[in-house]
Amino acid sequence: MEETLVRSQCGLDTVLVGQKTLHSRYNPLTEAERYIVSLNLPDNIQYIILAECGLCYLIQPLRRKFPAAKIISLHASAFYRGKSVAPPDAEWLPGSSVNRGVFLENEIDDTEADKVKIIEWRPAADLYGEEYLNLVKDITTFVKRADANKRTRSAFGERWVKNVIKNCFFFNNEVGLSLPERGDSACVVAGAGPGLEYAYSAIRRLTKSGAFLIAVSSAAGALFHAGLRPDIIVACDGGNWALVHLFEAVRLFCKKEAPASPALAFNLSAALPSWCAAFRLLPFGDGTLFQNLAQKCFGMPPLSFPQRGTVGASALDLAFYLSGGTVYTAGIDFSHKDIRTHAKPYAFDKILFGAADRLHPVYSLQFERAETIISSGVNRIYRDWFAAQDYRRKIHPLTDSKLTVESCSGKTNARIFEYSKKNRVKMPVTRLVTALINTLEAPETGGRLTEELSTLLLNSPPDGERLREELLRVSEKYRVMEARNG
């Protein structure tokens, strides 16, 4: 639809879209001021997202009311490039180098939904129709995800910090580190969705023709029982329940007679059993200064992928990093097959069998679990996020009916890693805690680390002194253990 700038009666510009105006024909600024008053906005807003506000007359009254808030404008039409009467702090228009989801991720930290206000300019809904509705949908999806991430970080932040500290004990012994090499081999990324079971034949043909196999930890057991051995197992979950998947992986893959154990790629904050030292380890950070310091402290490969709430995303990030060939996926479904939520066998099913009785058979427990997952909306959140990242343009979902061996890139560079032995580090926990405290006290890095750790340990405004106390408190148990063990 064609847009044209025209003068309102007061002399300010308005926009004619077809035969209708986006702003008042009399006084667009007064119209915007009255609209902001009518919204009765709360005082705790940190971010304001404007959905197609046209010439952005809303920004001036918003600046007066919320001088500290960050104002972000997203448009449904590229016509408005450079035409805002007041500049927002950040602006997205069609044709930008990144999509709307990535743009918002770059501009807004994970925060509570009540601190983000989406302001729609309702006349735009009539004028831009479906494009406007898609714009609002993407913004709403992002805010829900940012809110979920913030709540997760608040609930599990201390556990994640403890996991990083606990995982330091791997370096109290000699461990095998995997140093990744980028090659041209095709790669298969296996999730634990029920669709995995329908791709075994295709995965087998691809691995035989030179592709390497990356599996999330929850899919390792199903792959093993199908006669497939992953080259890499990926673990990111910081919850203790995630250990169940890794217990199974250790049992299956780390036997003495096994010719070669898979590499275990894990986020530093993942919950890991001590037995995982039997794997060749590929630790990676999340790009925060906190985890960068831990990597540097123990001479780990400087590999980082942002945390996104699902191990499938980290597995794909690793695949894109390692492979210059085609990346295939299987079992990354974010959907159910009837009441089946995962490929079989699945480690958590043992919990259901243990909880079953005459009044609560396994079938009923599986049904309840499927209903709980559906009602939570988590599958939809991740599905929408994957769509926003344009992963579909980068990956090829596997189905036996479509794939032939010829569609694989063939036997190219199948070597993924060089292996190195990492010598024992004396008192690794104390070493890491000392490095963190020294960084907190350094003028050039203290502010950034204080802000990062405050979101994990304090759930309150940054406070360097309290952080030192919290670091000593959460690490005390592990420092006592390493002192006792020498």
C-alpha positions, -999 to 999 in steps of 0.1 A, spaced: 0 0 0 14 34 -10 22 60 17 24 97 13 34 125 37 7 153 39 3 183 62 -22 183 90 -42 215 99 -17 225 126 13 222 101 27 189 114 31 160 90 7 130 89 7 100 66 -18 91 40 -20 53 35 -43 48 6 -73 70 14 -69 69 52 -45 88 75 -23 71 101 -23 102 124 -47 130 131 -55 154 103 -57 182 129 -29 178 154 -10 145 155 11 154 186 -19 163 207 -35 130 196 -4 111 207 -3 129 241 -39 121 248 -34 85 238 -5 81 263 -26 96 291 -54 72 283 -32 42 287 -26 49 324 9 33 323 26 20 354 58 37 367 81 6 367 85 4 329 121 -2 317 115 -9 280 88 5 257 82 -13 224 62 7 198 44 -14 172 42 6 139 38 41 154 43 57 120 61 91 125 66 83 162 47 112 177 43 89 208 80 92 217 79 128 230 52 123 256 68 90 265 102 106 271 87 131 295 69 104 315 97 78 314 130 95 309 150 64 319 131 39 298 145 25 265 122 32 236 123 7 207 103 12 175 94 -15 150 77 -8 117 55 -28 93 67 -6 64 101 6 53 85 40 43 92 53 78 129 50 76 144 84 87 110 100 91 105 98 129 98 132 145 117 121 176 144 94 173 138 61 193 167 44 211 165 16 185 145 11 154 137 -19 131 123 -16 96 116 -42 69 148 -49 50 170 -47 81 200 -71 82 184 -91 111 149 -103 117 126 -89 144 134 -116 169 171 -112 168 168 -74 168 148 -75 200 172 -100 216 201 -76 209 182 -46 223 164 -59 253 179 -80 282 158 -108 296 135 -91 320 101 -94 337 71 -89 313 56 -62 336 87 -41 330 81 -42 292 53 -23 277 41 -29 241 23 1 228 3 -5 196 -8 24 173 -42 10 166 -49 28 133 -20 8 118 -39 -24 123 -65 -13 98 -40 1 73 -14 -27 74 -35 -57 82 -17 -90 83 18 -75 83 9 -55 114 -6 -85 131 26 -105 124 47 -76 138 27 -76 171 28 -114 173 66 -114 170 69 -88 197 45 -106 221 64 -139 216 97 -122 224 84 -106 256 69 -140 268 103 -156 261 123 -129 278 100 -131 308 104 -169 310 142 -166 307 143 -140 335 121 -162 358 143 -192 350 174 -173 358 160 -160 390 149 -195 401 180 -214 390 208 -187 390 224 -199 422 223 -235 410 240 -226 377 268 -208 396 273 -238 419 274 -261 388 302 -241 373 321 -243 406 314 -280 410 325 -287 374 359 -272 383 366 -306 400 371 -321 365 403 -302 364 415 -317 397 425 -347 376 439 -354 342 411 -350 317 409 -354 279 399 -322 262 384 -322 227 396 -294 206 371 -288 178 381 -286 141 359 -272 114 355 -295 85 334 -301 54 316 -332 66 278 -333 68 263 -334 103 232 -349 119 218 -333 150 195 -356 169 169 -344 195 147 -367 216 114 -359 200 92 -388 188 102 -381 152 137 -394 159 125 -430 156 114 -425 120 149 -412 109 171 -440 121 176 -455 86 185 -421 72 209 -414 100 226 -447 95 231 -441 58 245 -406 65 269 -417 92 282 -445 70 288 -420 42 309 -397 64 285 -375 83 291 -371 121 263 -374 146 256 -349 174 230 -360 200 214 -341 229 218 -361 261 182 -371 262 184 -387 228 216 -408 234 198 -438 249 174 -441 220 202 -438 194 223 -465 212 194 -489 212 190 -483 175 226 -493 169 239 -457 165 268 -442 183 270 -404 186 303 -386 180 292 -359 204 267 -357 232 255 -322 242 244 -313 278 232 -279 289 205 -284 316 215 -271 350 188 -291 369 196 -323 388 170 -342 368 192 -339 338 217 -362 355 193 -391 347 201 -388 310 238 -386 316 238 -416 339 224 -436 310 249 -422 286 278 -430 308 265 -466 314 260 -471 276 291 -455 262 319 -455 288 325 -492 292 361 -504 292 355 -524 260 341 -494 242 365 -486 213 360 -448 216 337 -428 239 318 -399 224 329 -364 232 307 -347 258 300 -311 249 286 -292 279 278 -257 290 298 -249 320 267 -244 341 253 -279 332 246 -304 359 271 -333 354 279 -364 373 316 -369 383 316 -400 361 316 -378 330 353 -376 333 352 -409 314 342 -389 283 365 -367 262 353 -333 273 343 -303 252 333 -275 276 318 -243 262 306 -211 277 277 -188 271 296 -156 262 293 -140 296 323 -126 314 317 -151 342 320 -181 320 348 -166 299 369 -163 331 363 -199 339 374 -210 305 405 -189 307 412 -201 342 415 -237 331 428 -233 296 396 -245 279 389 -240 242 374 -205 238 341 -218 225 308 -200 234 272 -203 225 244 -182 240 220 -200 263 185 -202 248 166 -225 271 168 -256 249 197 -279 244 186 -284 208 196 -248 200 231 -253 215 235 -286 196 227 -268 163 251 -239 172 278 -265 177 269 -282 144 271 -249 125 305 -242 142 320 -276 133 304 -284 99 309 -266 67 286 -292 51 249 -299 52 233 -300 87 205 -325 91 181 -327 120 160 -355 135 138 -355 166 139 -317 171 101 -317 168 87 -294 196 55 -315 192 40 -348 204 29 -379 186 -4 -387 204 7 -390 241 43 -398 232 65 -368 241 99 -384 233 116 -412 214 119 -445 232 137 -455 253 137 -423 273 155 -421 307 126 -403 325 102 -432 316 118 -452 345 104 -426 369 69 -431 355 72 -469 358 83 -465 393 54 -442 402 27 -464 385 2 -484 405 -32 -500 401 -50 -467 402 -24 -448 382 -12 -470 353 17 -459 331 -6 -450 302 -24 -425 325 9 -410 338 21 -406 302 -11 -389 292 -9 -365 322 27 -356 313 18 -349 277 -11 -327 288 11 -308 313 37 -300 286 10 -290 261 -7 -267 286 26 -250 296 30 -237 260 68 -244 261 67 -263 228 50 -233 211 75 -209 226 105 -229 213 89 -235 179 82 -198 174 118 -190 185 132 -214 159 111 -199 132 123 -164 141 159 -176 139 154 -188 103 169 -222 113 147 -238 86 168 -222 59 200 -237 74 189 -272 83 173 -302 65 149 -323 86 153 -360 80 126 -383 67 133 -418 53 110 -411 24 130 -381 11 167 -388 19 191 -408 -1 228 -414 5 235 -393 -26 221 -363 -9 249 -364 17 281 -345 10 300 -378 9 331 -389 28 350 -357 34 368 -346 65 354 -370 91 378 -359 118 361 -336 142 386 -332 170 422 -331 181 425 -345 216 448 -333 243 454 -343 279 448 -315 304 471 -317 334 458 -317 369 450 -282 383 457 -278 421 428 -263 441 407 -255 410 377 -241 430 398 -217 450 415 -207 418 383 -198 401 367 -180 431 399 -160 436 399 -150 399 362 -139 401 368 -118 432 399 -101 417 378 -93 386 350 -78 407 376 -55 423 391 -45 389 378 -11 377 377 -21 340 358 -54 345 341 -51 379 309 -34 367 302 -60 340 308 -90 362 288 -75 391 258 -70 368 261 -106 355 264 -123 388 238 -101 405 211 -115 382 222 -150 392 229 -147 429 211 -116 442 179 -111 422 184 -74 432 203 -44 420 241 -50 416 260 -49 448 297 -57 447 302 -63 484 272 -86 487 284 -105 457 318 -113 473 299 -127 503 276 -147 481 305 -162 461 322 -173 492 290 -187 506 280 -208 475 316 -220 470 323 -228 507 312 -265 505 334 -271 474 364 -253 488 362 -274 520 360 -305 498 391 -297 478 410 -287 509 402 -321 525 412 -339 493 444 -320 490 
